[in-house]
Amino acid sequence: MTIITEDQVKELRGAGVAVPDVNETCIGCSACVAIAGEVFELNDEGLSEVVLKDNYDNLDVDDAIMACPVDAISWTE
């Protein structure tokens, strides 16, 4: 799977697509991966990253946000 880049986030946001974001407080618990594995994956450092998708509707992102124990996941502004 391809990890999303900042340029891709800007492009999707410009098209009106809400994109999830994982911030630096991620501890790599992998709850988001267990809930929404098509959206999140762990990188080589064991931290969560967002996978590139055309859109993130109906992919359990809200459930992953609620499950994150350190509030590291949110929708980009």
N, C-alpha and C positions, 0 to 999 in steps of 0.2 A: 504494500500500500504506500501511497505517496503522502508524506507529511506536508501540510499546507504551509505556504510561505506568506510573509507579510504582503507581498504584491498580490498574491491570489486572494487574500482576505480583503484587500482594498477593492479588487475587481468584483468579487462577489457582493460586497457591501454596496458598491456602486450600482449593482443590478438589483438591489433590494433584498438580498438573501441574508438572513440572520446567520451568523457564524459563531460557534462556540469558541471560547478561549480558555487556555490553561495558564495560570500565572505562576510566578516563581515560588509560591508557597506549597506547590505540589510535593507530597512526600512519597509518591510512588506506591500508594496502597493498592492500586489497581481496581478499586471499586467501579470506576467509570468504565474500565475495559470490560469488566464482568457484566455491566448493565448495557453498555452501548459499544460493543467491540467493533462495530463497523464505523464508529466515529472516533474512537480513541485507541491508541496503542502506546505501549511503553517503549521508550527509546533505549539506547545502549547504556544510559546512566540510570535506567529504571524509573524514569519520570514520564508522566503522561504527555502525549502530544496529540494534536487534532489531525485527522486524516482528511485529505482533500475530497470533497463531495460537491456535486452540482447544487444540492440543497440539503438541509439537515432536518427537514420536516419529518415527523413520525419516526424518528430514530432514537427515541428515549433519552435525548439530551437533558431534558428537564429532570428526569429521574436520576441521571448521573450527577447533575448539579446538586440535587437535594442529598444525595448519598455521600458526597465528598466531605470527609471529616475536617478538612482545613479550609473549606470554601475557596478552593483554588480554581474552580470552573465557573464561568459566567458567559453570557452572551456578549459579543463585542458591541461597543457603543457606536 
